[in-house]
Amino acid sequence: MVSKDKLDLSSPDLVNENFEKLAALFPNCVTESAEGKAIDFDLLKQELSHAVVEGNKERYRLEWPGKREAIVTANLPTTKTLRPVREDSVDFDNTENLYIEGDNLEVLKLLQESYLGKIKMIYIDPPYNTGRDFVYKDNFKIESDKELIDSGQVDEYNQRLVANPDTAGRYHSDWLTMMFPRLKLARNLLRKDGVLFISIGQDEVSNLVQLVDNVFGEVNRISVVGRLAKSGGNKGKFFSPNIEYVIAVARNYDDASGFRDEMDPELIKKVYTKTQKDGDRKGEKYRAMGLYQSSLDPMRGCVNQRYFVEAPDGTLVIPPGNIFPSEKKDGSKIAPQTQKDGVWRWTYPKYLEEKEKGNVEFAETNKGVLVDSDGNPSKWNVNTKIWLKDRQDAGQLPNDLITKYENRHSAKELKAIDIPFEFAKPTGLISYLAKICNSESGDIILDFFSGSATTAHSILNLNSEDGEKRKFIMVQIPEILEGSEAYNAGFKEICTLGKERIRRAAKKIKEETNADIDYGFRVYRLDSSNMQDVYYKPQDYDQGNLDLFADNVKSDRTADDLLAQVMLDWGLPLSLKIEQVEVSGKKVFKVAENSLYACFDSGIDEDFAKAIAKDEPLRIVFKDSGFKNDTAKTNVKQLLKQLSPETEMKVI
Ligand SMILES: C[S@@+](CC[C@H](N)C(=O)[O-])C[C@H]1O[C@@H](n2cnc3c(N)ncnc32)[C@H](O)[C@@H]1O
């Protein structure tokens, strides 16, 4: 072995280094071969191809019909966009929370640039594939814009949300094909220290663990946690199915900060019963733990730990046993000879060190087990102090069985805000996960199977409790709720219900706590691109036709729509503050101060360029057809270059 101080003169193992690099980029391509860990080159080829690549060699990996299509699906670009829906939003201009309506696959693709490596925690609760679920069938070929325009979004979604009964031939495969690209895209969004939690039931837990290992790399799996979803029940043949699971996985296991839970208040009350009377820690609570413990094996690694300690009255104290140190003074020791010769938990030097710090107490007792230097019962107990504050600061490792948050709790929560929905998770569960993964102000929490928006509700609750300013992003397909209580109550599709839940929950939390938190949310809806088809495929149109599209933006799209698309294309988070101002009589959007200026009005000319250059925006965008004429377009570009050289100009 090369010592730490010596230069390692051997050259690095480049093959291993290259392997690690590929494994980090494509964890799903790591497999096992007869020679050990290997790269699955067929799968790697698939990762680098837009078409399905054939190949079938035996190897250790999760395989299902449709896996290759799923890889292609994940890598296909999208031509869709997100359109703001101001009327459904709350405090649109100032809030940093988002509610996005649409198929999560497309939405995750659209968020790839703006939220790459920015999400602290993702919680998802996908369909469990119980045999009664609807599973979304992705269209794995690139759709033509014509199709997109023709299909109303809700219709399109509901045509593709199809029942997946367990009698279907591709029951598990279809579910895996749906999950795989979404997990892959989600992984890209996680921060280096980010974590993903997935709720799942019995039906797919084993497949999902393998899938998660495949997408994230097995080394990044944190745990498969059990959760008591309900108690009791007597249906079925073998066990009453009361346990569900939460799979926890890190973007990078080593970078994720360790989970910490709060200590159980009941335990604190029961165990930390003593109060320090004097000294630096006066008034602090502690728990007394005997320095002697009969369960210690004196013959194994404790041979130095049988010694006298001196009590406040000058007598010596030692654990019970048959042999005693010959010298009768504090610290003199003797090696234990049999299991009956008790030992202290600490060595003598450690005892002295802790005593000096005030962490040892002698307590008088009439039921003591310790003895004096003659082997007679001592009136003293020797205790070490475990300080409550130290334990609280260190935090408690969470248990990998969660018993506190049963599904029935959600029924009560939803009733309190009059939202009829049966399948919600309890908010306590998601707040708990957000808490143990140490999320804090500024962190973004994403749920892209948001259902009734329980995650949003949980984050509002948690922020109101601990004052942190976490932000949320919900993604949900507008699934029709026909035949449900919600439908009869006027919530025709689930997004209407989710948004209303957030509004009502926010109102209630504000009334009850008046906490200074962000109660709003910006709504965006997935839609076809804002641009005419000609924008993407000019080669398909002859010159004569091109004139028809002098304005390449679709006629029903607003400046607000264009701004959202520009923000996504430029990789800016959709939650940035947006202001609208007037410059030289034109409407200008200012995003995050001077991060981005956008003006989609017509008649852009030199005067406007001079006026706007004064603010030195970092980025500026116009409509291609928005310039007064071609000369104005050239001049505006030149003027900005001279007057505000840092400004990057684009046109759409
Ligand atoms: C089990 S529920 C989530 C329930 C949620 N945790 C709650 O507490 O209300 C799963 C949700 O994912 C939604 N979903 C399924 N496929 C989707 C897709 N492709 N895009 C977005 N949402 C989808 C379903 O509509 C359903 O509401």
The ligand as a MOL file (V3000), in Angstrom:
LIG
                    3D

  0  0  0     0  0            999 V3000
M  V30 BEGIN CTAB
M  V30 COUNTS 27 29 0 0 0
M  V30 BEGIN ATOM
M  V30 1 C -52.0200 7.1120 -6.6800 0
M  V30 2 S -52.4940 8.6070 -7.3570 0 CHG=1
M  V30 3 C -51.6410 9.8170 -6.4280 0
M  V30 4 C -52.3990 10.2340 -5.1970 0
M  V30 5 C -51.7380 11.3500 -4.4470 0
M  V30 6 N -50.5310 10.9380 -3.8140 0
M  V30 7 C -52.6670 11.9160 -3.4180 0
M  V30 8 O -52.3690 11.8900 -2.2320 0
M  V30 9 O -53.7360 12.3950 -3.8050 0 CHG=-1
M  V30 10 C -51.6330 8.6260 -8.8840 0
M  V30 11 C -52.0060 9.8080 -9.7510 0
M  V30 12 O -51.1370 9.8530 -10.8680 0
M  V30 13 C -51.8780 10.3660 -11.9610 0
M  V30 14 N -51.2110 9.9880 -13.2170 0
M  V30 15 C -51.1750 8.7700 -13.8180 0
M  V30 16 N -50.4850 8.8330 -14.9690 0
M  V30 17 C -50.0460 10.1080 -15.0820 0
M  V30 18 C -49.2660 10.7840 -16.0540 0
M  V30 19 N -48.8210 10.1720 -17.1380 0
M  V30 20 N -48.9960 12.0950 -15.8550 0
M  V30 21 C -49.4470 12.7420 -14.7530 0
M  V30 22 N -50.2060 12.1520 -13.8060 0
M  V30 23 C -50.4980 10.8460 -13.9680 0
M  V30 24 C -53.2460 9.7370 -11.8220 0
M  V30 25 O -54.1950 10.5340 -12.4850 0
M  V30 26 C -53.4120 9.7320 -10.2980 0
M  V30 27 O -54.1180 10.8640 -9.8950 0
M  V30 END ATOM
M  V30 BEGIN BOND
M  V30 1 1 1 2
M  V30 2 1 2 3
M  V30 3 1 2 10
M  V30 4 1 3 4
M  V30 5 1 4 5
M  V30 6 1 5 6
M  V30 7 1 5 7
M  V30 8 2 7 8
M  V30 9 1 7 9
M  V30 10 1 10 11
M  V30 11 1 11 12
M  V30 12 1 11 26
M  V30 13 1 12 13
M  V30 14 1 13 14
M  V30 15 1 13 24
M  V30 16 1 14 15
M  V30 17 1 14 23
M  V30 18 2 15 16
M  V30 19 1 16 17
M  V30 20 1 17 18
M  V30 21 2 17 23
M  V30 22 1 18 19
M  V30 23 2 18 20
M  V30 24 1 20 21
M  V30 25 2 21 22
M  V30 26 1 22 23
M  V30 27 1 24 25
M  V30 28 1 24 26
M  V30 29 1 26 27
M  V30 END BOND
M  V30 END CTAB
M  END
